[in-house]
C-alpha cells in the first residue's frame, strides 16, 4: 500500500511510561496516532504561546488580560 508523500516511515525507541501518559492525556490509542497528535499539540501550544506574547506586547492593539481586569475593576 503506497504512503502519502508527506509521511516519513522511521523506527524510534519510545519510553513506554511517557507514551502511556501521553496516550491518556491525548485520548489516543495507537503509537502512530499518539505520536502524530503529540507532535501537532506541541506545535499548536508553541503557536498559542507566541500569539499570547504578541498580544501582551501590545503590538496588535488588542486589550491584554491585565488591561481588561483593570477596566473591569470596580470604581467607587
C-alpha positions in Angstrom: 0.0 0.0 0.0 1.7 3.3 -1.0 2.1 6.0 1.6 1.1 9.6 1.1 4.1 11.7 0.0 4.0 13.8 3.3 4.7 10.8 5.5 8.0 9.5 6.7 8.4 6.0 8.0 11.0 5.5 10.7 11.9 3.4 13.7 12.4 5.0 17.1 12.7 3.9 20.7 9.8 5.2 22.7 9.7 5.4 26.5 6.7 3.2 27.5 5.7 5.3 30.5 5.9 8.6 28.6 3.9 7.0 25.8 1.2 5.7 28.2 0.9 9.1 29.8 0.7 10.9 26.5 -1.9 8.5 25.2 -4.0 9.0 28.3 -3.7 12.8 28.1 -4.4 12.9 24.4 -7.1 10.3 24.4 -5.4 8.3 21.6 -4.9 4.6 21.2 -2.0 3.5 18.9 1.6 4.6 18.6 1.1 6.4 15.3 -1.9 8.3 16.4 -0.3 9.2 19.7 3.0 10.4 18.2 1.3 12.4 15.4 -1.1 14.0 17.8 1.6 14.8 20.3 3.7 16.5 17.6 0.8 18.6 16.4 -0.1 19.5 20.0 3.5 20.7 20.7 3.5 23.0 17.7 -0.1 24.2 18.5 0.9 25.2 22.0 4.0 27.0 20.8 1.9 29.0 18.3 -0.5 29.9 21.1 2.4 30.9 23.3 3.8 33.1 20.6 0.4 34.7 19.9 -0.1 35.4 23.6 3.3 37.1 23.7 2.4 39.3 20.7 -1.0 40.2 22.4 0.7 41.0 25.7 3.3 43.2 24.0 0.6 45.5 22.7 1.8 45.1 19.0 -1.8 44.2 17.9 -3.6 47.0 19.8 -5.7 44.3 21.5 -6.7 44.7 25.1 -4.4 42.5 27.3 -5.9 40.4 30.1 -4.3 42.7 32.6 -5.8 45.8 30.9 -9.2 44.0 30.8 -9.0 43.3 34.5 -8.2 46.9 35.2 -11.2 48.1 33.1 -13.5 45.7 35.0 -12.2 46.8 38.4 -14.9 48.4 40.5 -14.6 52.1 40.9 -16.1 54.0 43.8 
